[in-house]
Amino acid sequence: MLEKFITLMLIGRDEEQGATAVEYGLMVALIAVAIIGTVSALGTGLNGLFTTITGSL
């Protein structure tokens, strides 16, 4: 899905030189959202795991 999004963003790249910064900005924003989502999901799961381990000890 990410590859399709990037491909669609880069199709008109040669025609619009000024849009490059906007494209990179959108890619950075998308990557940041993905990282935040992943860290949030893993953080919640790890918190539960450590709570279980602590309870077992």
Buried (B, 14 or more C-beta within 10 A) or exposed (E): EEEEEEEEBEEEEEEEEEBEEEBEEBBEEBEEEEEEEEEEEEEEEEEEEEEEEEEEE
